[in-house]
């Protein structure tokens, strides 16, 4: 994919994807293009460039041949690396990244991204930065004791539209449980209390199909933070196209699908076991034994939209994530201890004053 594909045909300025309009827009001449328009521009690539690419592919040994999509991805992505924390930022050819979304230090250009990092799918952002800031401010301002700097203009400017790498699994699973189920009945007759325990052999066997179980593939972002902004509506997902990176940054996965598999397996099996136990109408299950198996497993490498922001406060990095589709927010808020002390001092002063006034009036009435 040539770089010119991301330039406006009218004025040659960069095109950016507008989440609010769901269109690719030019900020200079105000032209707007649909995904079909972008695909048509791709189809109209220069014949000479096509021939050159074909010749290059012919000269590549069979065992080293890459797909056309991999070649396009490599040619039109760049990696910027943070020398401070090591984070690697993936963006399209035209994006000039200036700071690390994680620690806010300047980044340096590293090079191209290998084709093996090309995602299968992408979920475009559903809303822009202004709406994300509104969501965050409404959420943060509802907390009384946060530091003022957290919602300052300088801090909010660092909010970044980030495509986070996710491994998404589809699977068919089978789980079986064996246990002893106890039904307990108690009653009183005369001066005696009786308890009857009936014991049954219990076996449950279920097959469960899972579509789209996600696990993020970035070491830099806390897994719990990403899980807390789920779910995503996968009906909005699209085949990956470099054009959706325009105007946004992306993280490059540094956790493989083999490494995230235990997390995904645990989530599926916990759900299976909960479903099995909920089907058992007994007072107690004793000696539970589970056998689990994944009979079919299919992976997709997907970029999911997150408005991401970090805040440095008292030697700690505080992370905040907003689901770029639903607006769901997660993150731990720091407490400004000075604000908290002032609040308790005010309450203490107010209570003291009320006690003094009540004592004064009560004392006067007694006299």
C-alpha positions in Angstrom: 0.0 0.0 0.0 1.5 3.3 -1.1 1.8 6.2 1.2 -0.2 8.3 -1.2 -3.3 6.3 -0.4 -3.6 8.2 2.8 -3.5 11.6 1.1 -6.5 13.6 0.1 -7.0 13.4 -3.7 -8.1 17.1 -3.7 -5.3 18.8 -1.7 -2.8 16.0 -0.9 -3.1 16.6 2.9 -3.2 13.6 5.3 -6.5 11.8 5.7 -7.5 10.9 9.3 -10.3 8.6 10.5 -13.0 10.5 12.3 -14.7 8.2 14.8 -17.7 10.4 15.2 -18.5 10.5 11.5 -17.1 7.0 10.8 -15.4 8.6 7.7 -11.9 9.4 6.6 -11.6 13.2 6.7 -9.2 15.9 5.4 -8.7 18.7 7.9 -7.7 21.2 5.3 -10.2 21.0 2.4 -12.9 19.3 4.5 -13.3 16.4 2.1 -14.7 13.2 3.5 -14.3 9.6 2.2 -16.0 6.3 3.0 -14.2 3.0 3.4 -15.3 2.2 -0.1 -13.6 5.4 -1.4 -10.4 4.4 0.3 -10.6 0.9 -1.2 -11.2 2.4 -4.6 -8.1 4.5 -4.2 -6.2 1.4 -3.2 -7.5 -0.4 -6.4 -6.3 2.5 -8.5 -2.6 2.3 -7.6 -0.1 3.2 -10.1 0.5 0.3 -12.6 4.3 0.8 -12.5 4.3 0.3 -8.7 2.2 -2.9 -9.1 4.7 -4.2 -11.6 7.7 -3.4 -9.4 6.1 -5.1 -6.5 5.3 -8.2 -8.6 8.9 -8.4 -9.8 10.1 -8.1 -6.2 7.9 -11.0 -5.2 9.1 -13.1 -8.1 12.7 -12.7 -6.9 11.8 -13.7 -3.4 12.6 -17.4 -2.6 9.4 -19.5 -2.2 10.1 -20.1 1.5 10.5 -16.4 2.2 7.5 -15.1 0.3 5.1 -12.8 2.1 1.5 -12.1 1.5 0.6 -8.9 -0.2 -1.1 -7.7 3.0 2.1 -8.4 5.0 4.1 -6.4 2.5 1.7 -3.5 2.6 1.8 -3.5 6.4 5.6 -3.5 6.6 5.9 -0.7 4.0 3.4 1.6 5.6 4.0 1.3 9.4 6.7 2.7 11.6 7.8 1.9 15.1 8.8 4.6 17.6 10.7 3.3 20.7 10.8 5.0 24.1 14.4 5.0 25.4 13.0 5.4 28.9 10.5 2.6 29.4 11.1 0.6 26.3 7.5 0.9 24.9 7.2 0.6 21.2 4.5 2.7 19.4 3.2 1.5 16.0 1.7 4.1 13.7 1.1 4.7 10.0 3.8 6.2 7.8 2.5 9.7 8.1 2.1 9.9 11.9 4.9 11.7 13.6 4.8 10.4 17.2 6.3 12.8 19.6 5.9 11.2 23.1 5.5 7.9 24.7 1.8 7.3 25.6 3.0 5.4 28.7 5.6 7.6 30.4 5.3 10.8 28.3 9.1 10.9 27.4 10.2 11.7 23.9 10.4 8.7 21.5 12.8 8.0 18.6 12.2 6.4 15.2 13.2 2.8 15.2 12.1 1.4 11.8 9.4 -0.6 10.1 7.2 -3.2 11.6 7.5 -6.9 10.6 4.6 -8.4 8.7 4.0 -10.9 11.5 2.7 -8.1 13.6 0.0 -7.3 11.0 -3.4 -7.6 12.8 -6.2 -9.7 11.3 -9.0 -7.4 12.5 -9.5 -3.9 13.8 -12.3 -2.2 15.7 -12.5 1.5 14.7 -12.9 4.1 17.4 -16.6 5.1 17.9 -15.9 8.6 19.2 -13.2 11.2 19.1 -11.0 12.8 21.8 -13.4 15.5 22.8 -16.0 12.9 23.8 -13.4 10.9 25.6 -12.3 13.9 27.6 -15.9 14.6 28.5 -16.4 11.0 29.7 -13.2 11.2 31.8 -13.9 14.6 33.3 -17.5 13.6 34.3 -16.1 10.4 35.9 -13.1 12.0 37.7 -14.9 15.1 38.9 -17.4 13.0 40.8 -14.6 12.1 43.2 -14.0 14.8 45.7 -10.4 14.2 46.7 -8.5 13.8 43.5 -5.5 16.0 42.7 -6.4 19.0 40.6 -3.6 18.3 38.2 -5.4 15.1 37.1 -8.0 17.0 35.2 -5.9 20.0 34.2 -5.6 20.9 30.5 -1.9 20.0 30.5 -2.7 16.5 31.7 -5.8 16.0 29.5 -3.7 16.8 26.4 -1.8 13.6 27.0 -4.9 11.4 26.5 -4.1 9.2 23.5 -6.2 7.3 21.1 -4.5 3.9 21.3 -5.2 0.6 19.5 -4.3 -2.0 22.0 -3.2 -5.5 20.7 -5.5 -8.3 21.7 -5.5 -12.0 21.1 -9.1 -13.1 20.7 -10.0 -16.8 20.9 -13.0 -18.7 19.5 -13.3 -22.2 21.0 -15.5 -25.1 21.7 -15.0 -26.5 25.2 -16.1 -29.5 27.1 -16.3 -29.7 30.9 -17.3 -32.5 33.2 -17.9 -32.6 36.9 -18.3 -35.5 39.3 -19.2 -34.9 43.0 -21.4 -36.0 45.8 -24.5 -33.9 46.2 -26.0 -33.6 49.7 -29.6 -32.7 50.5 -30.0 -31.8 54.1 -33.3 -31.6 56.0 -33.7 -30.8 59.7 -36.7 -30.9 62.0 -37.7 -30.9 65.6 -39.9 -33.6 67.3 -40.4 -33.3 71.0 -37.2 -32.6 72.8 -35.1 -33.9 69.9 -33.6 -32.2 66.8 -33.3 -34.5 63.8 -31.1 -34.0 60.7 -31.4 -36.1 57.5 -28.7 -36.1 54.9 -29.3 -37.7 51.6 -26.2 -38.3 49.4 -26.4 -38.5 45.6 -23.8 -39.2 42.9 -23.7 -36.1 40.7 -22.3 -35.9 37.2 -22.6 -33.0 34.8 -21.2 -32.8 31.2 -21.5 -29.7 29.1 -20.2 -28.3 25.8 -19.8 -24.6 25.6 -18.9 -22.5 22.5 -17.0 -19.3 23.0 -16.8 -16.5 20.4 -14.3 -13.7 21.0 -12.7 -14.3 24.4 -10.0 -11.5 24.6 -6.7 -11.1 26.3 -4.4 -8.1 25.7 -1.0 -8.7 24.3 0.9 -5.8 25.9 3.2 -6.1 28.9 3.0 -2.4 29.5 -0.7 -2.3 30.3 -2.2 -4.1 33.3 -4.3 -7.0 32.3 -6.9 -6.1 34.9 -7.3 -2.6 33.5 -8.1 -4.0 30.0 -10.5 -6.6 31.4 -12.3 -4.0 33.4 -13.4 -2.0 30.3 -14.8 -5.0 28.6 -17.0 -5.9 26.8 -16.6 -4.9 23.1 -19.3 -5.4 20.5 -17.6 -7.6 18.0 -20.3 -7.0 15.4 -18.5 -3.7 14.7 -15.2 -5.3 14.0 -13.7 -5.0 10.5 -10.9 -6.5 8.5 -7.6 -4.7 9.2 -6.9 -1.8 7.0 -3.9 0.5 7.6 -6.2 3.5 7.0 -7.7 3.1 10.5 -4.4 3.8 12.1 -4.4 7.3 10.6 -4.5 9.8 13.4 -4.0 7.2 16.2 -1.2 5.2 17.7 -1.0 1.4 18.2 0.8 -0.8 20.6 2.8 -3.7 19.2 2.2 -7.0 20.9 5.0 -8.4 23.1 3.0 -11.2 24.5 2.3 -14.2 22.2 -0.9 -16.1 21.9 0.8 -19.1 23.6 1.6 -16.9 26.6 -2.0 -15.5 26.9 -3.6 -18.9 26.4 -3.6 -19.8 30.2 -5.5 -16.6 30.9 -8.1 -17.3 28.3 -8.3 -21.0 29.3 -8.9 -20.0 32.9 -11.7 -17.5 32.0 -13.5 -20.1 29.9 -13.2 -22.9 32.5 -14.2 -20.7 35.4 -17.4 -19.9 33.4 -18.0 -23.5 32.6 -17.6 -24.6 36.3 -19.9 -21.8 37.4 -22.5 -23.0 34.9 -22.2 -26.6 36.0 -22.5 -25.8 39.7 -25.5 -23.5 39.1 -27.4 -26.5 37.6 -26.9 -28.6 40.7 -29.9 -28.3 43.0 -28.2 -29.5 46.2 -27.4 -28.0 49.6 -23.8 -29.0 49.3 -21.4 -30.4 46.8 -18.6 -32.5 48.2 -15.5 -33.9 46.6 -15.9 -32.0 43.3 -13.7 -33.2 40.5 -13.5 -31.4 37.1 -12.2 -32.4 33.7 -11.9 -29.7 31.1 -10.9 -29.9 27.5 -10.7 -27.4 24.6 -11.7 -29.3 21.5 -11.4 -26.5 18.9 -9.4 -23.3 19.2 -9.1 -20.5 16.7 -7.1 -17.3 17.1 -7.4 -13.7 15.8 -5.0 -10.9 16.3 -7.2 -7.8 16.8 -6.6 -4.1 17.5 -9.2 -2.7 20.0 -9.8 1.0 20.5 -8.8 2.5 23.9 -8.4 6.1 25.0 -5.5 5.8 27.3 -3.9 8.2 29.7 -1.2 7.9 32.4 -0.7 10.3 35.4 2.5 10.7 37.4 1.7 11.4 41.0 4.0 11.0 44.1 6.4 8.6 42.4 3.7 6.3 40.9 2.2 5.9 37.4 -1.6 5.9 37.5 -3.2 4.4 34.4 -6.7 5.2 32.9 -8.4 3.5 30.1 -11.7 4.3 28.2 -13.3 1.8 26.0 -13.1 3.5 22.6 -16.4 1.9 21.6 -18.7 2.0 24.7 -17.0 4.8 26.8 -16.6 2.6 29.8 -13.8 3.9 32.1 -11.5 2.2 34.5 -8.5 3.2 36.6 -7.6 3.8 40.2 -7.8 7.5 41.3 -5.2 8.9 43.6 -6.2 10.9 46.7 -4.9 14.3 47.5 -4.1 14.0 51.2 -4.2 17.8 51.7 -7.7 18.0 50.4 -8.7 15.0 52.6 -7.2 16.7 55.7 -8.9 20.0 55.0 -12.2 18.1 54.6 -11.9 16.3 57.9 -10.7 19.5 59.6 -13.8 21.3 58.2 -16.1 18.5 59.5 -14.4 18.5 62.9 -14.7 22.3 63.2 -18.4 22.2 62.1 -19.2 19.4 64.7 -17.3 21.4 67.4 -19.2 24.5 66.6 -22.6 22.6 66.7 -21.7 21.1 70.0 -20.7 24.5 71.4 -23.9 26.2 70.2 -26.1 23.4 71.5 -24.3 23.5 74.8 -24.7 27.2 75.0 -28.5 27.1 74.4 -29.1 24.1 76.6 -27.0 25.7 79.4 -29.1 28.9 79.1 -32.4 27.0 79.3 -31.2 25.2 82.4 -30.4 28.5 84.1 
